[in-house]
Amino acid sequence: MTHVNNKIWSLSFIFVLISNALVFMIFEMLLPTLPLFVTAIGGGASQVGLVTGVFMLSAILIRPFAGILAAKFDKKMLLILGIAIMALSTGAYYLANHITTLLIIRLIHGAGFGLATTYFATLAAEIIPKDRRGEGIGYFGVGETVAISVGPMIGIMTLELFDFLRLFLGGMAVLLLAVIMGIFIKRAPKGKELDKLDTHKVKILEKRVLFPAILIFLIGSAAGGIMSFFSLYAVEKEFTQVGLFFLLIAAASFAVRLISGKLFDKYGPSIILVPGAILSVIGLVMLYGAISDSTFLIAAIFYGFGFGAIFPAIQTWSMNLVEEHEHEDAMASFFNFFDLGIGGGSLILGFIATIASYQAIYFVASAVYGLFLVIYAAYLIVKRKHREERAKQAATLSLDEGGTVQ
């Protein structure tokens, strides 16, 4: 893709970054508050699980269609449609007076979320100069990371100060602001031309990004347990600074992305993924053995550095493995594996917490990152052997051709 200049910080990029952050903020705002609404309209624990499950299922099922939709319609319009669906669904929650109605709204909301998250990432990649994609995606993810950290706190505070009506209407208003920002995003002519390439079929999985997708599945598996059960673990350990813990994760993620993206563009994924996984393991081991408030907070910094570097690196790597008009397929696979990891991780680690303790979650999560390192190391070894074999074959072919000429 040709760019007039090599700058990342265009007005369109800023709109994409902020709009994406607002979407994730409202998504996270609803995570701790919707279960309370479910109980308020007469639901129980099983219905709470359904409300979460149907949302993620809907998002996962819609994403494989993102590529074929982008080949038929303007990507920016599809993004705006996805956010608008989320906005209207958020406002409609208050109208639900029965679990069945709420589940229908959640299915619609999940479809909007699946579309929006896919097109946000692909439009950001389109706007960013290709040779600075790692750096740009790193910045793009900062707003998302901060929003994820503050969203639950905003949701709880809103309920404490007001009620469900203002919670849902406030969330709808924020998402409508994200829609307005989406309208002002300007696409490069080359990007619009790529939309016209009617070469897409519905892809459940983009095979070229299978390996990075497996890696992000592992990251999601660990993150699902960490985020879902930390508040309960904090109570168990008598740690009271839960808000500060998540704030430090966001701050560390922000700080590391100022340099990790540039390193990715220059040296590739290995220089990010290996140190990032090691930092995450250190943070998780510290959480497992935490005996003081200071240990929790230091652990948050280590984990924030690791996760904050790894997530955008794998995301950028996935996009770099396909052609630009196939970014939707790559991002659909990336986010689906991450979401499956979060859902599966929450389920499995929740079971572990039931039979063992909340503390055990962080031991298992650190082991998952250890598995991440082993799998990636094996990948590098196999890749190196293939490269050496190709070099030998090329050298042999060159000698044979030389002998023939003589």
N, C-alpha and C positions, 0 to 999 in steps of 0.2 A: 504494500500500500504506500502511495506517495504522499509525503507531507510537505507543506510549504516551509515549515521550519521544524526544528527538533525539540520544541518546547512541550512540556507536559501540561503546564498549568494554564489551559485555556478556560474561557467562561463555561463552555459546554462540559468540560471535565469536572469543574467545580459543581455544576448542577447535577451531574451524574453521581458524584461522590456524596453530596448532601442528601439528594433524593433517596439514594440507596440506604444511607444511614437512617433516615426517617422511617423507611419501611421496616428495617430491622428493629428499630427502637420500639415501634408499636407492636411488632410481633413478640418481642421479649416482654413488653409491658403486659401483654395478655396471658403470658405463660403462668405467672403466679396468681392472677386474678380470676381467670375463667373457671378454674376449679371451684372457687368460692361462689361464682354465679351458678354453677351446676348444682351445688348443694342448696343454694337459695331457691331454685325452682323445683327442688324435690329429688335431685339425682343423688346417687351414691358413689362409692369408690370405683366401681366397675364402669359407671357412666363417665367419670372423669378420665379414665384411661381411653375410652372410646372417643371422647372429644379430641384428645391429643392424637390418637391413632388415625382417625379418618382424615384429619388435616394433612398429616404427613403422607398418607396413602394417596390422597388426591394430588398433592404437589409432585410426588414421584411419578404418578401415572401420566400427568399432563406433559412433563418435560420431554419425553421422547418425540413428541409432536412439534417441539419448538423449531427444529430445523426445517421441516416441511412448511410450517406456517410462515417462516421468514423468507422462504422462496416464493411465496405467493402474496405476501403483504409487507408493508413497510415495517421494519423492525422497531422503529421509534413509536409507531402507532400501537404495535403489539405491547410494547412496554407500558405505554399510557393505559391501555386497556387492562393490563394485569394489575396495575396500581389502583385503577378506578374500581375494579372488582373487589379488591381488598378494602378500599374505603367504604363502599356501600355495605359490604358484609359486616364490617366492624360496627357501623351504625345500626345495622339490623339486629345485632345480638340482643339488644334490649327488648325487641319485639317478641323474642322467643319465650314462650311461657310453658314449653314442654321440651323434653330432651330430644324428641324426634325432630322438632323444628330446629333446634340448636345444631343437631348433627347435619341437617341439610345445609344450613348456613356455613358450617365448618367445611363441608365438602366444596362449596363454591369458593370460600375464602382460600382454601388450600390450592385450588386451581389457579387463582390469581397470584398467589405467592410463588407457585412453581414457574409461571410465565415471567413474572417480574424479576425474580432472582437470576434466571437464565439470561434475559435480555439486558439487564443491568451490566452483567459481566462482559457480554459480547460487545455492547456499545462502548464500554470503557476501553476495551482492547482495541476497538476500531479508532477511537479518538487519540489514544496514546501512540506516539511514534514507535514503530516496531522494534527498533534497536534499544529502546528504553522501556520496553513492556514490563520487565520485572520490577523496575523502580516504580513505574506508574501504577501497576496493580497493587504494589505494596502500599502506596499512598491511598489508593482507592479503598483498600480494606481497613484503613485506620478508622474512618468514620463508622464503618460497620462494627468494628471491635469496641469502640467507645459506646456506641448505641446499645450493643448487647450488654455492656456492663451497667449502664444507667437505666435501661428500660424497666427491669423488674422493680427497681427502687421507685421509679416514677409511678408505676402502676399501683404499688402498695400505698404510697403517699396520697395518690389521688383518691383511693377508696377511703383512706382514713379521714381525709378532709371533706370529701363530697359523697358520691354514691355511684352506683353502676351506670345510671343514665349519663352522668357527666364523664365517666370513664370512657364509655363507648363513643359518645359524641365528640369528646376531645380527641380520641384516637382517629375518628373519621376526619376531623378537621385537619389534623397533622398529615394524614395521607392525601387529602385533597391538595394540600400545599406541595406535597411530593409530585402530584399530578401536574400542577402548574409549572414546577421546575422542569418536569419532563418535556413539556410543550416547548420550552426554550432551548432544548438541546439541539445543536446543529450538527448534522452528519456530513462527512466528507463525501463528495460525488462518487468516489471509488466504492465507498461502503454501500451506497444505493445501487450501484451497478451489480455488486455481488448479490444483492437481494433477488435480482432477476434471474440468477442462475437456477433454473428449475431442475436441479440434479439430486434433490433430496428424496429420501424415503424415510419412513418412520423407523428410527433406530432405537431399540431398547438399550443398546450399548455400543458406543464407539470403540471398536476393538483397539485402535491405536493408542488410546489413553487408558487401557485396562490396567497396566502396572501402576501408574500414578493414582488411578482410582482406588486400587487396593490399598495403597499407602494412606490415602485420605480416609478410607473406611476405618483403618486402624486408629487414626488420629481422632475421628469422630467417635469411635467406640470408647476411647479414654475420656474424651471431653464430655460425652453424655453423662457419665457417672460423676465426673468432677463437678459439673454445673448443677446437676439435679439433686445431689445429696450433700453438698458442702454445708448448707445452712443447718441441716440436721447434725452433721458431724461437728460443726462449730458449737452447737448446744451441748453435745456430748462431751466436748473438750473444754467447755466453759469459755470459749473464745467469743468475744462480743463485737469485734470490729469486722463484721461480715461485709458491710458496704465498702470499707477501706480495702479489704482483701480484693474485691472485684475491681475497685478503682485502680489499684496497683497493677493488676493484670492488664487493664486497658492502657495504663501509662507505659508499662514495659513494652507492650505490643506496639504502641505508637513509636517509642524511641527506637526499637530495633528495626522497624521498617524504614527509618530514615537512611539506613545503610545497607540492609539486607537486599533490597531490590537492585541497587547498583552492583553489588557483588554477584547477584544472580546473572545480570546482563553481561558481566565481564567474564565470569568463570563457570557459569552453569549451576545446576541444582545441588551438586554434592557439597559445595562449600557452605550451603545453607542447611541442608537436611541433616547432615551428620552432627554438626555442633548444636543445631536446634533440638534434635532428639535427646542429646546428652544433657542439655540445659533443662529440658522438660523432665527427664528422669531425676535429676538432682532435686528439682522443685517438688516432685511427687514423693520422693523418698523423705524429704524434709517434712512434708505434710503427714506422711505415715507416722513419723516419729516425733511430731510436734508436741512440745510440753510447755510452750510459752507463747504469748501473743507475738513476740518479735520473730519467732520461728515461722509462724503462719505468714507473716507479712513478707519475710525474706523469701519464703517458698513461692509466694504469689509473684514476686519479681522474676525469679528463675523460670517459673512456668510461663509467665507472660512473654519473656524473651523467646523461649522455645516455640510456643504455639504461634506467636505473632510473626515469627520468621518462616515457619514451615508452611502455614496455610496458603499465603499468597505465592510462595515458591512453587508448590505443587499445582496451584491454579494456573500460573503462568506457563509452567512446563506442559500442562495438558493442552493449552491453547497453541503452544508452539509446535506440537506434534501433528497438527492438522492444518489444512488450508484455511484462509480467512473466512471463506463462505461456509465453513464447517464448524465454526466456533460454537454455534448453538448445540450441536451434537456433543462436542467435547465438554461443554459446561453442563449439559443435561446429565451426562454420565458422572461428572465430577460431583455435582451437588446431590445427585441421587445416592451415590455411594457414601457421601458424607452424612446425609440424612439417615440412611440405613444404619450407618455406624452409630449415630447418636441414639436412634431408637433401640437398636439391638443392645448397645452398650448400657443404656439406662435400664433395660429389662434384666440383663445378665448381672450387672453390678448391683442392681436392687435385690436380686435373689441372693447374691453373695452377702450383702449387708444383712439380709434376713437370717441367714444361717450362721453368719459369723459376726461381723460388726461393721460400722461405717468406716472404721479405720482400715479394714481389710480392702476396701474399695481402692485405696490409693496405692497399696502394694500391688494389686492386680493391674491397675492403670499403668504403673511404672513398668511392669512386666510386658504390657502391650507395647510400650515404647521400645523396650528391649527387643521385642520381636520385630518391630519396625526396622531397627538398626541391623538385625541379622538378615532380614529379607533384602534390604537395600544393599548391604555388603555383598550378598550373594549375586545380586543383579550386576553390581560393578565388576565382580570377578568374571562372570559369564560374558559381560560386554567386552572386557579387556581381552579375554581369550578369543572371542570372535574377531576383534580388531586385529589381533596378532596373526590369526589364521588367514584373514583377508590380505594382510601385508605379505605373508609368505607366498600365498597364491599369486599375488600380483608380481612379486619378485621372480617366482618360477616362470610365470608367463613371459615376463620381460626377457629372461635368459633364453627361453625357447625361441622367442622371436628373433633375438640377436643371433642365435646359432643358425637359424634358417636363412637370415640375410647373408651371413658369411658363406 
